[in-house]
Amino acid sequence: MGKRIVMYSTTWCGDCRLAKRFLDARGIAYEEINIDDAPEAAAIVMRLNHGMRMVPTLDVEGTIVSGDRFDGARFEKDLREAGAI
């Protein structure tokens, strides 16, 4: 079983939709936090991304995986390296 994944996203983000579709298609569980609805989560995203508000940002038990400019092969590789899949 993979590690716990927390995905920080927004409703307007196309890359977020692609990342969720990728995870859902593979049956990979994740908790989604919409940073537009949670200012504290937006601050976390900015801290994790060196001051940038990049989404989707995935926290895989302390390992950060970015899904911005979504590329399925890169995303899968990064998730494997993080131990999420």
Phi and psi in degrees as GROMACS dihedral restraints (atoms count N, CA, C in turn):
[ dihedral_restraints ]
;  ai    aj    ak    al  type     phi  dphi    fc
    3     4     5     6     1   -74.7    20    10
    4     5     6     7     1   174.8    20    10
    6     7     8     9     1   -80.5    20    10
    7     8     9    10     1   164.8    20    10
    9    10    11    12     1   -68.8    20    10
   10    11    12    13     1   132.8    20    10
   12    13    14    15     1  -116.8    20    10
   13    14    15    16     1   128.7    20    10
   15    16    17    18     1  -114.1    20    10
   16    17    18    19     1   121.7    20    10
   18    19    20    21     1  -106.4    20    10
   19    20    21    22     1   121.6    20    10
   21    22    23    24     1   -93.0    20    10
   22    23    24    25     1   127.1    20    10
   24    25    26    27     1  -147.5    20    10
   25    26    27    28     1  -179.4    20    10
   27    28    29    30     1  -136.2    20    10
   28    29    30    31     1   163.5    20    10
   30    31    32    33     1   -75.1    20    10
   31    32    33    34     1   -26.2    20    10
   33    34    35    36     1   -88.2    20    10
   34    35    36    37     1    -4.7    20    10
   36    37    38    39     1   -86.2    20    10
   37    38    39    40     1   115.2    20    10
   39    40    41    42     1   -64.4    20    10
   40    41    42    43     1   -38.5    20    10
   42    43    44    45     1   -65.0    20    10
   43    44    45    46     1   -33.1    20    10
   45    46    47    48     1   -63.7    20    10
   46    47    48    49     1   -44.7    20    10
   48    49    50    51     1   -61.4    20    10
   49    50    51    52     1   -41.3    20    10
   51    52    53    54     1   -65.4    20    10
   52    53    54    55     1   -41.8    20    10
   54    55    56    57     1   -63.7    20    10
   55    56    57    58     1   -43.4    20    10
   57    58    59    60     1   -63.8    20    10
   58    59    60    61     1   -42.2    20    10
   60    61    62    63     1   -61.0    20    10
   61    62    63    64     1   -42.1    20    10
   63    64    65    66     1   -58.8    20    10
   64    65    66    67     1   -51.3    20    10
   66    67    68    69     1   -65.4    20    10
   67    68    69    70     1   -44.9    20    10
   69    70    71    72     1   -61.6    20    10
   70    71    72    73     1   -42.4    20    10
   72    73    74    75     1   -63.1    20    10
   73    74    75    76     1   -25.5    20    10
   75    76    77    78     1  -101.3    20    10
   76    77    78    79     1     3.0    20    10
   78    79    80    81     1    67.7    20    10
   79    80    81    82     1    29.4    20    10
   81    82    83    84     1   -91.5    20    10
   82    83    84    85     1   120.6    20    10
   84    85    86    87     1   -75.6    20    10
   85    86    87    88     1   143.5    20    10
   87    88    89    90     1  -154.7    20    10
   88    89    90    91     1   155.6    20    10
   90    91    92    93     1  -103.2    20    10
   91    92    93    94     1   128.7    20    10
   93    94    95    96     1  -104.4    20    10
   94    95    96    97     1   133.3    20    10
   96    97    98    99     1  -124.1    20    10
   97    98    99   100     1   118.7    20    10
   99   100   101   102     1   -82.7    20    10
  100   101   102   103     1   113.8    20    10
  102   103   104   105     1   -72.1    20    10
  103   104   105   106     1   -15.8    20    10
  105   106   107   108     1   -72.0    20    10
  106   107   108   109     1   -27.3    20    10
  108   109   110   111     1   -93.9    20    10
  109   110   111   112     1   -11.6    20    10
  111   112   113   114     1  -135.1    20    10
  112   113   114   115     1    92.3    20    10
  114   115   116   117     1   -54.8    20    10
  115   116   117   118     1   -34.8    20    10
  117   118   119   120     1   -65.3    20    10
  118   119   120   121     1   -32.8    20    10
  120   121   122   123     1   -71.3    20    10
  121   122   123   124     1   -36.0    20    10
  123   124   125   126     1   -62.3    20    10
  124   125   126   127     1   -38.7    20    10
  126   127   128   129     1   -65.9    20    10
  127   128   129   130     1   -37.4    20    10
  129   130   131   132     1   -63.0    20    10
  130   131   132   133     1   -46.3    20    10
  132   133   134   135     1   -58.8    20    10
  133   134   135   136     1   -43.1    20    10
  135   136   137   138     1   -66.0    20    10
  136   137   138   139     1   -37.5    20    10
  138   139   140   141     1   -66.2    20    10
  139   140   141   142     1   -42.9    20    10
  141   142   143   144     1   -68.3    20    10
  142   143   144   145     1   -25.6    20    10
  144   145   146   147     1  -113.1    20    10
  145   146   147   148     1    31.8    20    10
  147   148   149   150     1    53.9    20    10
  148   149   150   151     1    46.1    20    10
  150   151   152   153     1    89.2    20    10
  151   152   153   154     1    -0.6    20    10
  153   154   155   156     1  -101.2    20    10
  154   155   156   157     1   142.4    20    10
  156   157   158   159     1   -94.4    20    10
  157   158   159   160     1    72.9    20    10
  159   160   161   162     1   -99.2    20    10
  160   161   162   163     1   130.7    20    10
  162   163   164   165     1  -132.2    20    10
  163   164   165   166     1   150.8    20    10
  165   166   167   168     1   -74.9    20    10
  166   167   168   169     1   144.2    20    10
  168   169   170   171     1  -118.1    20    10
  169   170   171   172     1   126.8    20    10
  171   172   173   174     1  -110.9    20    10
  172   173   174   175     1   132.2    20    10
  174   175   176   177     1  -105.6    20    10
  175   176   177   178     1   112.1    20    10
  177   178   179   180     1  -106.2    20    10
  178   179   180   181     1    81.7    20    10
  180   181   182   183     1    47.7    20    10
  181   182   183   184     1    48.7    20    10
  183   184   185   186     1   100.3    20    10
  184   185   186   187     1   -15.4    20    10
  186   187   188   189     1   -97.4    20    10
  187   188   189   190     1   127.3    20    10
  189   190   191   192     1   -95.9    20    10
  190   191   192   193     1   129.9    20    10
  192   193   194   195     1  -122.9    20    10
  193   194   195   196     1   127.6    20    10
  195   196   197   198     1  -100.7    20    10
  196   197   198   199     1   137.2    20    10
  198   199   200   201     1  -110.5    20    10
  199   200   201   202     1    11.0    20    10
  201   202   203   204     1   -66.9    20    10
  202   203   204   205     1   150.2    20    10
  204   205   206   207     1    51.5    20    10
  205   206   207   208     1    57.0    20    10
  207   208   209   210     1   -49.8    20    10
  208   209   210   211     1   127.7    20    10
  210   211   212   213     1  -135.3    20    10
  211   212   213   214     1   111.2    20    10
  213   214   215   216     1   -55.0    20    10
  214   215   216   217     1   -43.7    20    10
  216   217   218   219     1   -65.4    20    10
  217   218   219   220     1   -44.0    20    10
  219   220   221   222     1   -65.9    20    10
  220   221   222   223     1   -41.9    20    10
  222   223   224   225     1   -61.0    20    10
  223   224   225   226     1   -46.2    20    10
  225   226   227   228     1   -62.5    20    10
  226   227   228   229     1   -43.6    20    10
  228   229   230   231     1   -60.1    20    10
  229   230   231   232     1   -46.7    20    10
  231   232   233   234     1   -63.5    20    10
  232   233   234   235     1   -40.2    20    10
  234   235   236   237     1   -67.3    20    10
  235   236   237   238     1   -38.7    20    10
  237   238   239   240     1   -62.8    20    10
  238   239   240   241     1   -45.4    20    10
  240   241   242   243     1   -63.2    20    10
  241   242   243   244     1   -30.6    20    10
  243   244   245   246     1   -81.3    20    10
  244   245   246   247     1    -7.8    20    10
  246   247   248   249     1    81.0    20    10
  247   248   249   250     1    17.6    20    10
  249   250   251   252     1   -83.5    20    10
  250   251   252   253     1   -24.7    20    10
